[in-house]
Amino acid sequence: MLVDACYGQSLDLLRDNSTPSGVIACARGDKADGRNYASIFGRDAAICALGMAASGEADLIEHAVQSLRTLAAFQAPNGQIPKYVKPDVVASNPANSAASSSQGEADFWYTGCIDATLWWLIALDIVGDLAEGLRARKEFAEPISRALAWLACQEHQRLYLLQQNEASDWADIMPRSGFVLYSNALWLTVKRRYGLANAEQTRYYFNYLFYPYDHDTTDNRRARVLVHYIRNKVEHRKVYLSFVNFSVWGEEIDVFGNILALLSGAADNARSREIVGALQALNVAAPYPVKVVADPIAPEDPLWRPYMQRHRQNYPWQYHNGGVWPFVGGFWVWLLARLGRAADAKQALVQLARAAQLNQWEFNEWLHGESGEPLGMAGQSWNAGMFVLAAHAVREPRRYLL
């Protein structure tokens, strides 16, 4: 069976990409090494850890935990988890960098990297849930405390949502800024899992800003002004907006952000059904699960930025701007399973296996959103990790929670 074959290939890839310091982002090679993909990325390794823990394989669980340890070892003094770590590189001048050691180097991106810290915290808690006997919170108590303090400093003190600059999360050549759907879906998950204060206020303002179609009112003047610019100007597409900033917002339909919002528990059952139906009507799972943007930003759009044409990579239906990312397809399968759409989840899992099988099981980083042409780096670890988790979620949907 294709799904079983893909499951086995996924485990093999995760093992091949595991090092003494943890799991690297993709298979080694000159191109991967030259572009720093053969590093331990905060978000990638954390997402891989979810599937590695779900596998129940003792060696993969240990590699997952080691990834989280390595990231913690290079945590910045202010609590931020790095975008990526190159643990086998000797820092050029470690005395000048708090994020370096005599053996290793950490990168924090251009304008910060907010989601590495979020994913690291989520992975620690989920791995602790799935791997019996692992006391992740006890081992990582101090770095967890620092990470939560750093995130609290990014939170708006009256709207209880994280604030960020452009191009500072996984979609690092997209112009989302201010209050971003994707990052705040993760923040809502962190708040719930770690019992943080004001979680209900975060959920309320999440829906008030990102789903501004209900025309409800709030006493918070700042929130009212932000939404005032949007109402009567935005088409009600039955999905969350990708970001909200002062007089500007995102209507490109961030599919990943919407999936995470529903997995985080931001929406009630009725809204969840409505959003999933809207995404299905937009054919986000074709040609493979899933296109990460349903209405790409064109070069003539006011939101277009010069950095989006770096390497001619982020044009419509490419890369973060409407390309198919199989690891996100794993979250799509997970969501369908969680919502009780068993037949849809199984079908999407088969399609995900077909994407991995392209070019003799190349597990490509991304595929063109219209043609399905496989592109980017081969041997992507998080594709394998999320296929493993998706397969388990289809079998036991009630066990796997974000």
N, C-alpha and C positions, 0 to 999 in steps of 0.2 A: 504494500500500500504506500502511496506517495507520502502521506502524512507521517507514517512510521519511518520511512526512509529519510525524510527531512529532519525528523526528530534526532535520528542517529547522526546525521551529518552535522546538525547543530551542536550536539555534545562534542563531536570530534573537533569542530572549529573552536569551540570555547577552550578545549584542552590545548589545542595547538597555539592559541593566542595567549595562554596563561604563562606568566613568568614568575620568578621568585618574588617579585614585587607586586604582582597582581595581573589583571587582564588588560592587555593593550587594545586600542581601538580597532585595529584591523591587522590582517596578515602582513608580516614583514616583507619588505622589498625596497628597492632603491627609491621609488616614488613615495612610498609610505614613510620611509625614514626621512626623506628630504622635506616632507611637509608635516613632520611631527606627529603623524598618525600612529607611529609605533610608540606611543606614550600612554600613560594611564590618565584618562580624562575623567574629571569629576562626574559629569553627567553620564557618560558612556559606561564607565565601570559600575556606577550605582545602578543603572538600568539593567546591565548584564547581571548584576548580583541578584536581582529579583528572580530571573529565570534560573540562575545557578542554584539558588536556595530551593526553588520549587522542584528542581530535578531530583533532590534527595541524594545526589551523588556526593560522597564525603570529600573527594578531592576538589570538586568544583566549589563546594561550599567554603572550603579552606581558601581557595584562590579568591573567591568573592570577598571574604573577610580580610584577606591580606591586601586587596585593592583598597578597601576602606581604611585600613591601617596606614598604608602608604600616603593616602590623601591627607589623613589626620597629621601625619608626621611633617607635612609641608604646609599645614594650616598657617595662615598669616597671623601675626600677633593680634590683629583686631578681630579674628575669628572667622574670616572668610576662607572657604575651601577653594583651592586653585582650579582654574580651567583645566589644566593638565599638569602632570608631573613627568619629568624625564629622570627617573631615579638613578640611571646608570651613566649620567653625564656629569662630569666635574664642572662645577660652576666656575665661570671665568674670574669672578671677583666676589666670593661669598661674603667677604667682610662688609660689602656695600649693600647687601640684600638680606632682609629678614626672611625672605622666602627661598633662601638657598642654604645648602649645607655643603660640606666638603665633598660629598658624593651625591649630587643631584641638583635639579633645577626645576623651579615651578614657574608657571605662566598664569597671569591673571587677566589677559586680554587687554583691549585698548581702553574701554570705558567700563571696566568691571565685568564680572561674570556672575550674575545673581543666582542662576539656577543650579550651578554646581553644588552650592551649599544646601539648597533645598533638596536636591536629589540625594545627596550624601546622608542627610538626616532621615529621609524617607526610607532609603535602602537599609540603614542600620536597624530601623524598627521592624521593617518587614522581614528581613533576614532573621532577626531575633524571634519573630513569630513563627517562621516556617522551619527553622533549624532548631530542633529540640535541644535543650541544654546550653544553647549559646546565650550568654549574658552580655549582649552587645552594649546595653545601656551602662552597665557597671564598668566594663573595660574602657568605654569611651566617654565617661561622665564629664571629664574636664573639657575635651574638645567639643562635646555637644553643648555644654553651657556657653562656650565662647561663640559657637556658630549661631545659637539662638539669640545671643546678645547682638551679634552683628546684623542679623536679619531684623531684629526689633528696631535698630537704628535706621533701617530703610522703610519702616512703616509710617504712613501718614497718621498723625496722632488723633485725627478726628474721623477719618474714613476707614482706618484699620486695614488698608490695603498697601501692598508694597509699591514703591515708586522706583523707576529705573530709567536709564538713558536708552537711546536707540542702539540696536545691534549689540545688546549685552545679555542675550540668553542663547539658547541652542540655535535659533534662527539669526545667526550673527551677521547677516547682511540683509536684514529687513528693518524697515523704519518705524517699528513699534516703540512707543515711549510713553512715559507717564505711568498710568495704571495699565498693566498688560495682562490680558486674559490668562495666557499660559502660566506665567509666573505666579499669579494670584490663585489659580487653581491648585498649584503645588503648595502655596502658603496656607491655604485652607486645609489641605491634607496634613501639613506639619502641625498646624494648630490643634487639629483634632487628635492626632496621634500623640502629641506631647502635652496635651491638656493645657494649652496656653490660654491666656486671658482674652476675652473679647472675640471669641470665635464666632458667636452668633452675629455680632456686629459686622465682622468680616464677611460673613455669608450674606447679610442684608445688603451691604453696600456693593458687594460683588454683583448681585442681581440688579440693584438699582442702576449702576453705571453701565454694565456690559449688556443688559437686556432692558433698554430704556423705553420699551414700547407700552408698558402698562399704565403710564400716566399717573402713578401714585405720587404722593408728595412726601417730603421729609422736612424736618425742622433744620436740617443742616444746610445752611445757605451755600456753602462751597459746592456741595453735591448738586444742589438745585441749579446753580449756574453752569456747572459742567454739562448737565443733561439738557439744559435750556438750548444750548447750541445744537444739540443733536436732534431733539424732537421736532417733528414736522419737516425734517430735512433728510432723514434716513429711511430707506425702504425697509419695511418690516419683512425680514427674510427668515424669521422664526429660528434664528441662531444667535449666539452671543457675538458682540462686536469683538474684534481682535485686540483693540486698545482704546483707551479714552485719555485724552490730554486736553489742555485748555484750548477750546474751539477747534480741535482736530481729533479725528477718530478713525478707526480702521474698519472698512467694510469688505475687505478681500476674503473674508470667511476663513479664519484660522481653524482648520479641521482638527489639528492636534490639540489646540487649546480648548475647543468645544468637547472633544473626547475626554480630556482630563477634567474639565469642569464637571461632567456628568459622573465620572468615576470618583471625584472628590466629594460628591454629595451636595454640590451647590444647588442643584435643581430638584424640584419635587418630581413625582412620577409622571404627571401630566406633561410638564415641560420637557422632561427627558425624552418621552415618547415623541413629542413634537420636534425636538431638535434632531433626534436620530432619523425620523421620517424625512425631515428637510435635507439632511446630509445624503440619505439614500436617493432622494429625488435628484440631487445634484451629481449622482454617479461618482461619488468620491472613491469608491472601491474599484473603479475601472481605469486603466486596464488591469491593475493589480491594487490590492489594498496597501496604503491609501494615498491619494493626493493630499498633500499637507495644506494646500490653499485651493479653494474652489473657484475663486474669481481673481486671477492673478493681477498684480499691479503692472500696468503697461508703462513704457518709457515716457509717454506723454501725460501720465497721471501726476497730480501735484505731490503725491507721496513718493514718487520715484526719486532715488538718490544716486549720485555718481558711483558710490561704492557698490551698488547692485550690479554693475557691469564688470566688476573685477573678474578677470579670466573669462569674460563673456559667459558667466555662469548662471546669473540669477534672472535671466529674461523669462517671460511668461512660459509656464509649464516646465520650468527647469528648477533644479535645486530647491531652495526654500520657497520659491515663488510658484508653486504648483506642481513640483516634481513628486513622484511616488517614492515614499520612504518606507521600506518594508518593516523596519522596527516599529514605526507608528502603526502600521497595519496590525502588529501584534496587540497594541492597545485597543484597536478597533474590534478585533476578535474578542478581547477581554470584556469590553463594554457590552457587546451584543450578548455574550454569555451571561453577564451579570444582570441584564435586563430581561432574561428569559427567552431570548430569541435564538433558541438552540439551532434551528435549521440554518438561519442566516450565519451564525457563528461558525458552524461546521463548513459551510460553503466558503466563507471568507478564509478559513484556515487552509483549505485546499488551494485556493488561489495564492495564498501567501507561500505555500510550499512550491508552487509553480514558479513564482518569482525567484525564490532561492535557487531553484534548479537550473535557471538560465546559465548558459556557458559552462555546463558541467559543474553545477553546484558552486557558482562563484560568489554567491551572497553579496551582490553588488550594493554599494552604499545607497544609490538612488537610481530611479528610472525616469525616463521622460514621461510627463504626465499625459501626453496624448498618444505617442507612438509606443510607449513601453520599452524603448531602447535602454538597455542596462548601461549605466554610467557611474562615474566616481570610483572610489577605491573598492577593491575586491576584498573578500574575507572579513566583512564587518561583524564584529563581535556582538553588537547589540541587536543585529538582525537575528542571530542565533539565540541569544538570550531571551528575546521577546517571543520567538517562535516556541521555545520550550515553555514559557509561562502561559502563552495563549493555548497551547495544547492541553495543559493541565486545567486551565480555567474552563475550557469546553467540557472537560470530564467532571469537574467539581466546582461549578460556578459559585457556590456559596462559601467556599473556603478562601478564595482569593479576593482580597479587598485592598484598594489603594488607600 
